[in-house]
Amino acid sequence: MIYYLKGILAHKSPILAVIETGGVGWEILIPVSTFEVLPRVGSECSLYTHLNITQDDMRVFGFASYAEKELFVLLNKVSGIGPKIAISVLSTLSVSAFIRSVRSSEEALLTRVPGIGKKTAQRIIIELKDKVHHLMEHLDASDLSFSEGALQETEDALVALGFNLQAIQKELKLLTEEELSMPAERLIKELIKRLYQRAK
C-alpha cells in the first residue's frame, strides 16, 4: 500500500524513525540495522515501508533496503512469527546471515535472536528453506562482493568454467562460516555441486 516514504528525518532512535513529508510526521518502526545507516536528523531520508494493519492497531514499518523489507514480509508469513519477532531478527542478523542460517539449518544462529527459541527456529527453517533464495536478488551490490583470496580464486575459476557470475556470488553468500574457511579447491567443488543442483 505504501511502497516507500521520502522526506526529512525529524527523529531517530534504534527502534523508531520519524519522517516528515508534506507537513505530516510519519512514525515508522525500524530494526537496528536500519537505524545504523540513517542520515543525521534534518537530512533527506527514504525508507522502504510496510503497512501492518490488525484489528486493534495500524503501524508502519521501515527498512533501509528492499531485501530487509522482503525478509520482514516473509517472516510474518511463518506461523507464530509476528512483526515484533521479525524486527528482532533484522536487528540481530544481516539478511545474508539469515539466509545462510536457514539454508544450512543452523538453529543455534537463529536462537541468538531475542524471542526465538529452538522450536521457533526449527519452524522458520522448515517453512522458509525453499523460499529464502530469492532474497539474494534484492541484496545490494556491496553485499555480493568478496575480498581477495580463496573466495576470489573460487569466483574466478567458476567464471572460467562458464558459470554465471551473479549465480556464483549468490551461492558464495549462502555458505556457512565454516565453509567459507575451506581452501579454494574444496570451495570450487562445493560451488559446482550447488550450482548444478540449482540448475535442475
RODO-2510 file (C-alpha; in nm, 4 decimals, decimal comma):
residues 200
     n   res          X          Y          Z
     1     m     0,0000     0,0000     0,0000
     2     i     0,2825     0,2410     0,0930
     3     y     0,5913     0,1322    -0,1022
     4     y     0,8292     0,3877     0,0466
     5     l     0,8375     0,7202     0,2298
     6     k     1,0742     1,0023     0,1394
     7     g     1,1131     1,3226     0,3333
     8     i     1,3110     1,4886     0,6105
     9     l     1,4291     1,2755     0,9017
    10     a     1,2788     1,4545     1,2043
    11     h     1,3736     1,1995     1,4728
    12     k     1,5558     0,8711     1,5042
    13     s     1,6220     0,6047     1,7686
    14     p     1,7247     0,2362     1,7461
    15     i     1,3568     0,1362     1,7218
    16     l     1,1863     0,4372     1,5651
    17     a     1,2222     0,6979     1,2927
    18     v     1,0003     0,9949     1,2121
    19     i     0,9984     1,1177     0,8528
    20     e     0,8235     1,4438     0,7750
    21     t     0,6698     1,4627     0,4306
    22     g     0,4011     1,7026     0,3104
    23     g     0,3667     1,8502     0,6577
    24     v     0,2951     1,5085     0,8144
    25     g     0,5337     1,3291     1,0501
    26     w     0,5237     0,9547     0,9878
    27     e     0,6130     0,7383     1,2875
    28     i     0,7990     0,4383     1,1482
    29     l     0,9144     0,1336     1,3440
    30     i     1,2588     0,0173     1,2310
    31     p     1,5175    -0,2557     1,3017
    32     v     1,8585    -0,1636     1,4432
    33     s     2,0160    -0,2433     1,1053
    34     t     1,8177     0,0425     0,9505
    35     f     1,8918     0,2817     1,2377
    36     e     2,2646     0,2270     1,1873
    37     v     2,2537     0,3664     0,8325
    38     l     2,0099     0,6538     0,8827
    39     p     2,1431     1,0020     0,7991
    40     r     2,1611     1,2744     1,0607
    41     v     1,8380     1,4354     1,1801
    42     g     1,7313     1,7126     0,9440
    43     s     1,8608     1,5329     0,6341
    44     e     1,6560     1,3898     0,3492
    45     c     1,5720     1,0261     0,4110
    46     s     1,3961     0,7480     0,2233
    47     l     1,2771     0,4157     0,3670
    48     y     1,1021     0,1182     0,2130
    49     t     0,7833     0,0660     0,4106
    50     h     0,5292    -0,1966     0,5034
    51     l     0,1887    -0,1097     0,6475
    52     n     0,0726    -0,3630     0,9068
    53     i    -0,2984    -0,3496     0,9935
    54     t    -0,4582    -0,5523     1,2725
    55     q    -0,7995    -0,5371     1,4357
    56     d    -0,6696    -0,3042     1,7075
    57     d    -0,3752    -0,1253     1,5526
    58     m    -0,2103     0,0141     1,2390
    59     r     0,1666     0,0556     1,2206
    60     v     0,4194     0,1476     0,9530
    61     f     0,7495    -0,0437     0,9480
    62     g     1,0504     0,0964     0,7640
    63     f     1,3654    -0,0532     0,6164
    64     a     1,6857     0,0836     0,4661
    65     s     1,6932    -0,1842     0,1937
    66     y     1,4353    -0,3697    -0,0104
    67     a     1,5939    -0,7001     0,0961
    68     e     1,5162    -0,6168     0,4618
    69     k     1,1563    -0,5343     0,3742
    70     e     1,1156    -0,8598     0,1806
    71     l     1,2583    -1,0636     0,4682
    72     f     1,0246    -0,8875     0,7137
    73     v     0,7226    -0,9757     0,4970
    74     l     0,8438    -1,3349     0,4544
    75     l     0,8946    -1,3828     0,8288
    76     n     0,5438    -1,2579     0,9007
    77     k     0,4069    -1,5443     0,6918
    78     v     0,5625    -1,8009     0,9274
    79     s     0,3140    -1,9349     1,1796
    80     g     0,3764    -1,7870     1,5232
    81     i     0,6015    -1,5083     1,3936
    82     g     0,4721    -1,1534     1,4113
    83     p     0,6149    -0,8075     1,3379
    84     k     0,7919    -0,7854     1,6755
    85     i     0,9982    -1,1009     1,6232
    86     a     1,0555    -1,0178     1,2547
    87     i     1,2069    -0,6825     1,3563
    88     s     1,4142    -0,8636     1,6205
    89     v     1,5550    -1,0941     1,3508
    90     l     1,6550    -0,7994     1,1322
    91     s     1,8090    -0,6226     1,4320
    92     t     2,0225    -0,9268     1,5130
    93     l     2,1177    -1,0844     1,1788
    94     s     2,2038    -0,9478     0,8362
    95     v     1,9837    -1,0696     0,5516
    96     s     2,2665    -1,2801     0,4086
    97     a     2,3429    -1,4335     0,7522
    98     f     1,9743    -1,5195     0,7963
    99     i     1,9633    -1,6862     0,4551
   100     r     2,2751    -1,8914     0,5340
   101     s     2,1352    -1,9991     0,8714
   102     v     1,8082    -2,1185     0,7171
   103     r     1,9647    -2,2904     0,4165
   104     s     2,2201    -2,4737     0,6335
   105     s     1,9711    -2,5407     0,9183
   106     e     2,1787    -2,3516     1,1762
   107     e     1,9316    -2,3425     1,4648
   108     a     2,1950    -2,2055     1,7028
   109     l     2,2355    -1,8872     1,4987
   110     l     1,8617    -1,8260     1,4844
   111     t     1,8188    -1,8813     1,8579
   112     r     2,0523    -1,5878     1,9229
   113     v     1,7615    -1,3694     1,8173
   114     p     1,5605    -1,2460     2,1180
   115     g     1,2197    -1,4117     2,1124
   116     i     1,3253    -1,7170     1,9102
   117     g     1,3646    -2,0497     2,0868
   118     k     1,4650    -2,3854     1,9414
   119     k     1,1143    -2,4841     1,8282
   120     t     1,0550    -2,1488     1,6608
   121     a     1,3934    -2,1693     1,4889
   122     q     1,3056    -2,5157     1,3569
   123     r     0,9716    -2,3876     1,2286
   124     i     1,1398    -2,0962     1,0491
   125     i     1,3878    -2,3336     0,8835
   126     i     1,1152    -2,5761     0,7728
   127     e     0,8809    -2,3085     0,6368
   128     l     1,1399    -2,0836     0,4696
   129     k     1,4147    -2,3171     0,3491
   130     d     1,2814    -2,3216    -0,0072
   131     k     1,1728    -1,9565    -0,0078
   132     v     1,4745    -1,7521     0,1036
   133     h     1,6910    -1,7873    -0,2066
   134     h     1,5007    -1,5192    -0,3994
   135     l     1,6041    -1,2650    -0,1340
   136     m     1,9547    -1,2721    -0,2790
   137     e     1,8221    -1,0864    -0,5838
   138     h     1,7473    -0,7851    -0,3630
   139     l     2,0809    -0,7580    -0,1819
   140     d     2,2967    -0,4564    -0,2619
   141     a     2,5975    -0,4994    -0,4885
   142     s     2,8241    -0,4378    -0,1877
   143     d     2,6774    -0,7447    -0,0192
   144     l     2,7662    -0,9536    -0,3225
   145     s     3,1318    -0,8516    -0,3446
   146     f     3,4115    -1,0606    -0,1993
   147     s     3,7666    -0,9994    -0,0836
   148     e     4,0805    -1,1339    -0,2421
   149     g     4,1902    -1,4834    -0,1503
   150     a     4,0162    -1,8193    -0,1660
   151     l     3,6762    -1,6633    -0,2403
   152     q     3,8110    -1,4572    -0,5288
   153     e     4,0045    -1,7555    -0,6610
   154     t     3,6880    -1,9657    -0,6441
   155     e     3,4853    -1,6988    -0,8213
   156     d     3,7460    -1,6598    -1,0988
   157     a     3,7741    -2,0357    -1,1517
   158     l     3,3977    -2,0847    -1,1797
   159     v     3,3606    -1,7935    -1,4208
   160     a     3,6363    -1,9507    -1,6334
   161     l     3,4357    -2,2744    -1,6319
   162     g     3,1385    -2,0893    -1,7772
   163     f     2,9176    -2,0349    -1,4713
   164     n     2,7195    -1,7123    -1,4319
   165     l     2,8969    -1,4588    -1,2097
   166     q     2,5818    -1,3438    -1,0291
   167     a     2,4781    -1,7042    -0,9585
   168     i     2,8264    -1,7769    -0,8218
   169     q     2,8174    -1,4748    -0,5913
   170     k     2,4728    -1,5669    -0,4619
   171     e     2,5880    -1,9177    -0,3719
   172     l     2,9005    -1,7823    -0,2007
   173     k     2,6807    -1,5643     0,0209
   174     l     2,4912    -1,8745     0,1340
   175     l     2,7994    -2,0541     0,2645
   176     t     2,8410    -2,1023     0,6389
   177     e     3,1387    -1,9539     0,8249
   178     e     3,2987    -2,2999     0,8374
   179     e     3,2546    -2,3482     0,4616
   180     l     3,3962    -2,0028     0,3904
   181     s     3,7197    -2,1048     0,5625
   182     m     3,7735    -2,4011     0,3264
   183     p     4,0633    -2,3886     0,0785
   184     a     3,9801    -2,2753    -0,2754
   185     e     3,9940    -2,6274    -0,4225
   186     r     3,7217    -2,7539    -0,1868
   187     l     3,5183    -2,4364    -0,2296
   188     i     3,5217    -2,4769    -0,6068
   189     k     3,3984    -2,8373    -0,5844
   190     e     3,1264    -2,7386    -0,3364
   191     l     3,0057    -2,4484    -0,5518
   192     i     2,9991    -2,6601    -0,8688
   193     k     2,7798    -2,9145    -0,6890
   194     r     2,5424    -2,6440    -0,5629
   195     l     2,5215    -2,4650    -0,8968
   196     y     2,4329    -2,7869    -1,0785
   197     q     2,1677    -2,8666    -0,8164
   198     r     2,0230    -2,5173    -0,8572
   199     a     2,0023    -2,5641    -1,2346
   200     k     1,7930    -2,8834    -1,2091
***
